[in-house]
Amino acid sequence: MAKNDLSKITSAENPVVVKAPFSKRVVRPVLRHLWLAFLSFIWLIPIVWLFVTSLSGYPGINTNHFFPQTWSLANYKKLLFQPDTVVNFPAWFKNSMIIGIFTCLISSLFVMMTAYAFSCMRFKGRKQLMSFSVTLGMFPGVLSMIAIYFVMKMIGLTNSIVGLIVIYSAGSGLGFLILKGFFDTISVSLRESAKLDGASELTIFLKIVLPLSKPMIVYTIISSFLNPWMDFVMAQLMIRSKNPKNWTVAMGLYNLVQKTLVGKYFSVFCAGGVMVAIPISILFVLMQKFYVQGITAGGVKG
């Protein structure tokens, strides 16, 4: 056997392990994690400050100390159990919850039906209508707020929960693109087999497409709920009532930081911020798995 052949066999039987440089194996990962820890620390500072301030015994803003000198649950007691002419959190929470739930149901239904029509049905002008819908959805909603206000005023739906539900739900169907991307990944043969068996479009939609789209349905529901729950601008424009019982959570908490009230109600405002975050946090923790799956799966191009 030739010497060159023997060297090849030897090198194949005993491969040389080349280690990465020390900087790549140790230094870079350490620096990367330190940088991420630093960013996380900065991101958590306002959240921690909001929480500890809500437990402060001082009602106003105290910028001299990060942590309160006296601790108390009086702010939560006042927020939840002692409503007055300024703070009426139970009414705010109820109004926002009603708006969020009904908007979530209506918007999710609109989005699912629109996405199914564009993904699974073929009709004349489908592509043109889809392009027009996508283009229309790119325009900022702020541009249409004044027009929406006067239209709602003409039909008598300002200063009402029903009016806000109508506004939040009306244009929700334009947000069909992500769900359509998921519907496009469902096998066409399943729908065709169902049609051969005599199934209608409604049956295919309810019994085939939706059960296979649970992650994206969860994502759609969460997104539909968060929009009205956190919105302030449209609620402030539509609700002109001076009675705090008619306000949403966003409107009520914003009122507490007005110049004349912030010195007396800032700690209560912080407690309200914590209470508003709790339902959303619980919802995300419970639905996190489906939410992440929905986002990643919806990114498939249709």
C-alpha positions in Angstrom: 0.0 0.0 0.0 1.3 3.4 -0.9 2.4 5.8 1.7 -0.1 8.4 0.7 -3.0 5.9 0.9 -1.9 4.9 4.4 -1.8 8.5 5.6 -5.3 9.0 4.3 -6.6 6.0 6.2 -4.8 7.1 9.4 -6.3 10.6 9.2 -9.8 9.2 8.5 -9.6 6.9 11.5 -8.2 9.6 13.8 -9.8 12.9 12.7 -8.3 16.1 14.1 -10.7 18.1 16.3 -10.2 21.8 15.7 -11.4 23.8 18.6 -12.9 27.3 18.1 -10.9 30.2 19.4 -11.3 31.0 23.1 -13.0 34.3 22.2 -15.7 32.6 20.2 -16.3 29.8 22.8 -16.4 31.9 26.0 -15.9 35.6 25.6 -18.6 36.3 22.9 -21.4 34.3 24.6 -20.6 35.9 28.0 -20.7 39.4 26.4 -23.9 38.6 24.6 -25.6 37.4 27.8 -24.3 40.4 29.7 -25.7 42.8 27.1 -29.1 41.0 27.1 -29.2 41.1 30.9 -28.4 44.8 30.8 -31.3 45.5 28.4 -33.6 43.4 30.5 -32.7 45.3 33.6 -33.4 48.6 31.8 -36.7 47.2 30.5 -37.8 46.1 34.0 -37.0 49.3 35.8 -40.3 51.2 35.0 -42.3 48.0 35.6 -40.8 47.5 39.1 -41.1 51.2 39.9 -44.8 51.1 38.9 -45.4 48.1 41.2 -43.6 49.4 44.2 -45.1 52.8 43.9 -48.6 51.2 43.9 -47.7 49.9 47.4 -46.5 53.3 48.6 -48.1 55.0 51.6 -47.5 58.4 49.9 -50.3 59.3 47.5 -48.3 61.5 45.1 -45.1 61.2 43.1 -42.0 60.7 45.2 -38.9 61.1 43.0 -36.5 61.2 46.0 -36.6 57.4 46.6 -37.0 54.5 44.2 -38.6 52.3 46.8 -41.3 53.8 49.1 -40.4 54.7 52.6 -43.8 53.4 53.9 -45.7 50.5 52.4 -49.5 50.2 52.3 -52.3 48.5 50.4 -54.5 51.6 50.8 -54.2 52.4 47.1 -55.6 49.0 46.0 -58.3 49.4 48.6 -59.3 52.8 47.3 -59.1 51.6 43.7 -61.3 48.5 44.1 -63.6 49.2 47.1 -63.9 53.0 47.6 -65.1 54.5 44.3 -65.7 58.3 44.3 -66.3 61.1 41.8 -62.7 60.8 40.5 -61.8 57.1 40.9 -64.4 54.5 39.8 -62.2 51.6 38.7 -64.9 48.8 38.9 -67.1 50.7 36.4 -64.1 51.4 34.2 -63.0 47.8 34.3 -66.6 46.6 33.5 -66.9 48.9 30.5 -63.6 47.9 29.1 -64.3 44.2 29.6 -67.7 44.5 27.9 -66.1 46.3 25.0 -63.2 43.9 24.8 -65.3 40.7 24.9 -67.9 41.8 22.3 -65.2 43.3 20.0 -63.2 40.1 20.4 -66.1 37.9 19.3 -67.2 40.1 16.4 -63.7 40.9 15.1 -62.5 37.3 15.3 -65.5 36.2 13.4 -65.0 38.8 10.7 -61.3 38.0 10.4 -61.9 34.3 10.1 -64.6 34.6 7.5 -62.6 37.1 5.4 -59.5 35.0 5.6 -61.4 31.8 4.6 -63.0 33.6 1.6 -59.8 34.9 0.2 -57.8 31.7 0.9 -60.2 28.9 0.2 -62.8 30.3 -2.3 -62.4 31.5 -5.8 -64.6 34.2 -7.2 -64.4 37.0 -9.8 -62.3 40.0 -8.7 -60.8 38.1 -5.7 -57.2 39.2 -6.3 -58.2 42.8 -7.0 -60.3 43.0 -3.9 -57.6 41.4 -1.7 -55.0 44.0 -3.0 -57.5 46.8 -2.3 -58.1 45.5 1.2 -54.4 45.2 2.0 -53.8 48.8 0.6 -56.7 50.2 2.6 -55.4 48.6 5.7 -52.1 50.4 5.4 -53.6 53.8 5.9 -53.4 55.0 9.6 -56.7 54.9 11.4 -56.0 58.3 12.9 -56.7 59.9 9.5 -60.3 58.7 9.6 -61.1 59.4 13.3 -62.8 62.8 12.7 -65.0 61.4 10.0 -65.9 58.4 12.1 -66.8 60.6 15.0 -69.3 62.7 12.9 -70.8 59.6 11.4 -71.3 58.0 14.8 -72.7 61.3 16.1 -75.3 61.5 13.2 -76.6 58.0 14.1 -76.5 58.7 17.9 -73.8 56.2 18.9 -71.4 58.6 20.6 -71.0 58.4 24.4 -72.0 54.7 24.3 -70.3 51.4 24.7 -72.2 50.1 21.6 -70.6 52.8 19.5 -67.1 51.8 20.5 -67.9 48.1 19.8 -69.1 49.0 16.3 -66.0 51.1 15.6 -63.5 48.5 16.8 -65.3 45.7 15.0 -66.1 47.4 11.7 -62.7 47.4 10.1 -61.4 44.3 11.7 -61.9 42.2 8.6 -59.0 44.0 7.0 -56.6 42.2 9.3 -57.1 38.9 7.5 -53.7 38.6 6.0 -51.9 36.6 8.7 -54.8 34.2 9.2 -55.0 33.8 5.4 -51.4 32.8 5.3 -52.1 30.0 7.7 -55.2 28.8 5.8 -53.1 28.6 2.7 -51.0 25.9 4.3 -54.0 23.6 4.9 -54.1 20.9 2.3 -56.5 21.6 -0.6 -57.2 17.8 -0.9 -59.0 17.9 2.4 -61.5 20.5 1.2 -61.9 18.8 -2.1 -62.6 15.4 -0.4 -65.2 17.1 1.8 -66.9 18.7 -1.2 -67.0 15.3 -3.0 -68.8 14.0 0.1 -71.4 16.8 -0.2 -70.1 19.2 2.4 -71.0 22.8 2.1 -68.5 25.7 2.5 -69.9 26.4 6.0 -69.3 22.7 7.0 -65.7 22.8 5.6 -65.1 26.1 7.4 -66.4 24.9 10.7 -65.3 21.2 10.8 -62.1 21.1 8.8 -60.4 24.5 8.5 -61.0 25.9 12.0 -60.0 22.7 13.9 -56.7 22.6 12.0 -56.1 26.3 12.8 -56.3 26.4 16.6 -53.0 28.2 17.1 -53.9 31.0 14.7 -57.4 31.2 16.1 -55.9 31.8 19.6 -53.6 34.5 18.1 -56.6 36.2 16.4 -58.7 36.2 19.6 -55.9 37.6 21.7 -55.1 40.3 19.2 -58.8 41.2 18.9 -59.1 41.6 22.6 -56.0 43.6 23.2 -56.8 46.4 20.7 -59.9 47.8 22.5 -58.6 46.9 25.9 -55.5 49.1 25.6 -56.9 51.8 23.2 -57.1 55.4 24.6 -57.4 57.7 21.6 -60.6 56.4 20.0 -62.2 56.0 23.4 -61.3 59.6 24.4 -62.7 60.9 21.1 -66.0 59.0 21.3 -66.8 59.1 25.0 -67.5 62.8 25.9 -69.3 62.1 29.2 -68.0 63.8 32.3 -69.4 61.0 34.5 -66.5 58.6 35.3 -68.9 55.7 35.3 -69.1 55.9 31.5 -65.3 55.8 31.0 -63.0 53.0 30.0 -59.9 51.9 32.0 -57.6 53.9 29.7 -59.6 57.1 30.1 -60.0 56.8 33.8 -56.3 56.1 34.5 -55.3 59.0 32.2 -57.6 61.3 34.1 -55.7 60.5 37.4 -52.4 61.9 36.1 -53.9 65.3 35.2 -52.1 68.2 36.7 -54.7 68.9 39.4 -55.0 65.2 40.4 -51.6 63.7 40.0 -50.4 64.9 43.4 -53.2 63.0 45.2 -53.9 60.0 43.0 -50.6 59.0 41.4 -50.1 56.0 43.6 -53.7 54.9 42.8 -52.9 55.3 39.1 -49.9 52.9 39.6 -52.2 50.4 41.3 -54.6 50.7 38.4 -51.8 50.0 36.0 -50.9 46.8 37.9 -54.5 45.7 37.9 -55.0 46.3 34.2 -51.8 44.2 33.4 -52.9 41.2 35.5 -55.7 39.9 33.2 -53.5 40.4 30.1 -50.5 38.7 31.8 -52.6 35.7 32.8 -54.1 35.4 29.3 -50.6 35.4 27.7 -49.2 32.9 30.2 -52.1 30.5 29.5 -52.1 31.0 25.7 -48.3 31.5 25.2 -47.7 28.2 23.5 -50.6 28.7 21.0 -49.8 32.4 20.6 -46.2 31.7 19.5 -47.2 28.9 17.2 -49.8 31.1 15.6 -47.3 33.9 14.9 -44.7 31.6 13.4 -47.2 29.6 11.4 -48.9 32.6 10.0 -45.7 33.8 8.5 -45.9 31.3 5.7 -46.5 33.2 2.4 -49.8 32.3 0.7 
